């Protein structure tokens, strides 16, 4: 159903220092960084997760109640995402663990702008 996700970044160079290692742990790569945008996606596929400054010229801020959840290929990838994100300056918002009555495994972080990002694996 979703086409892509865009997250606001006040300093793109700073933002990629968080997203490069966190996304790599999930098996995603930075596909480009150009013209004020950076995009991430699978090795063989399009960039579906974008970073850029807000179009209206106002500072990027997090949305209260807004969260982006990224599918991970394994529990180990969730662990790697969380560890890489914290190491890159992100804030722990929920350590890796079983959630949803044992139906899935997830971890939560705040990126450098305060956006809430989840990585999860079902199964």
N, C-alpha and C positions, 0 to 999 in steps of 0.2 A: 504494500500500500504506500509506503513512504518512497519518495524519490531521492531526497537528500536532506541533510541537516546542516544548518549554518550556525556557528557559535561566534559571538562577538569577541574580538581581540583588540585591546588598545595598543598593544605592541606586538606585532606579528613575529618578530625575531625572538622575543621573549616567550611567546606562546608556543612556538615550535620546540623550544627546549623542554617543555612539559609533554607535548603531544607526540613528538618523535619516539621517545622510549616507551611511553604508555601504549601507543598504537602498535609499535613493533612487537610488544609482548603478546598482542592479540592476533598477530599475523598480518597486520595492515602496514602499508608503507606510505610515506609522503610521496604523492604522485607529482606534485608541482608546488612551487612557491613563486608567484609572479603577479605583478600588478596589484599588490596589496592583499592577495588571497593565497591561502595554502589549502591543499586538498589531500585527503587520505582515502585509501581504498585497498582492496586486495591486490595481490601481485598481478593477477590477470583479471582486470576489471576496471571500472571507472572509479573516480574519486567521488564518494558519496557523503563524505564528512568534510565540511569546509570551515575555514577560519577566515575572518575578515573584520575590518572596522565597520561599525554600523553605517549604513547608507546615509542616515540623516545627519551625520557629523557629530552626534552626541557621544559621550563616552559609553563604551560597552559596560553593561552591568548584568548581573545574574537575575534570573526571574525566580521569584519566590514560588515554589511549587512546580517549577519546570525542571525536568531531568531528562537526559539522553541515556538510553541503555544500549550497550553494544554487545552483540552475540560473540561469545568466545568459543573456540573449538574444544576446550578442555578446562577442567578445574585448575590445572597447572598454569594455563594461560591467564585465568582470572587472578591467580596469585601473582604472576609476573606483572600484569597490568597494575595491580595495587602497589606492589613493591617499587616498580619503576616510576609510577606517578608520585609516590611519597618522596622518593629519592630526588626527583626533579622539582620538588618544591610544592607539590600538591598537598592538600589537607585530607587526612583520613576522615571519612564520613560513615564508615562501616567496614570493618575488617572482613577479609574473605571468610565465607562460611555458608552453611546450609540455610536456606530460606524457604518460605512458603510451605510449611509443613513437610519439609524434606524433599520437595519436588524440584528444586533448583539450587544452584550454588552461585553466589554473587559477592561483589565488593563495590564499595562506593568511595568516590573521591570528589573533592572540590578542586577544579583547575586553578591556575594562577589568577584568573579573573573572578573566581567564586562560583563558576558554573558547576552544577552537580552532574557527575558522569558515573554511570554504573557499567560494569562488565559482568556478564552472567553466562552460565552454562547450564543447560537443562540435561538431566540424565545422570 
